[in-house]
């Protein structure tokens, strides 16, 4: 239960299943800083969704493909970061010593690289007794810096992958062991930001022959929360630790209904009460979490699996079918 409650403290993010946007045209250059930062966050979330797809499609036993995947991920992350830094610099009019728009590599990063902008020592020739120092090609140096930084990111990604315990595999195995005596098996649900609602929908169909789409369940959860704010607002906090205001809570409910923001224990509680059914959640390292079991003792419980490590973006819910 503690693992799920930890997710309530994290800011939920909308997942957009599209690749990062291309370089924007002249009309988009007029966007404000807030608009640009909002777009950047959307592109970062889209990239994380793409990374999830790469990780899922790569066999865990194939080390060569894992290295290639980590290299590809490092390239994608670097390219998006560089693009965002460049756009921010263009918006703010920040230029380097040559009058060019800064290319997005920070001074701290540059100091870690071995390439330095020092004059090339003059070479003596028989024809002349004095020569002038030849200035380095700044464009070439800039390219070398970028290549060096990208290689560093690739190396770090490979080292991290080699040294880490595959917690996703550990968790998967642990949950499967728990399900054996329960005579249950995992029914995979797509990781698209709607996993909780799709898993809930699958359970309602299996246990009660009720057909509800994830969009319908999002509205049901949001409406119930709006009608019972005192049951939910005390558990919602901002990043700075302050409790939600009524306006914050209204926006939260609107996001639950209209976006792909992740669902957690609060949304499960709302759906359980709205549908008047208990919910059982199986997770690694904890007893089965039983929600509203005493309130609806005669009802068949819906059964979900909670995965904390299955995907890099965070928590995921699968449906549990009878084995």
Buried (B, 14 or more C-beta within 10 A) or exposed (E): BEBBEEBBEEEBBBBBBEEBBEEBEEEEEEBEEEEBEEBBEBBBBBBBBBBBEBBEEBEEEEEEEBBBBBBBBBBBBBBBBBBBBBBBBBBEEEEEEEEEBBBBBEEEEBEEBEBEEEEEEEEEEEEEEEEEEEEBEEEEBBEBBBEBBBEBBBEEBBEEBEEEEEEBEEBBEBBEEBBEEBEBBBBEBEBBBBBBBBBBBBBBEBBBEEEBEBEEBBBBBBBBBBEBBEBBBEBBEEEEEEEBEEEBBBEBBEBBBEBBBBBBBBBBBBBBBBBEBBBBBBBBEBEBBEBBBEEBEEBEBBBBBBBBBBBEBBBBBBBBBEE
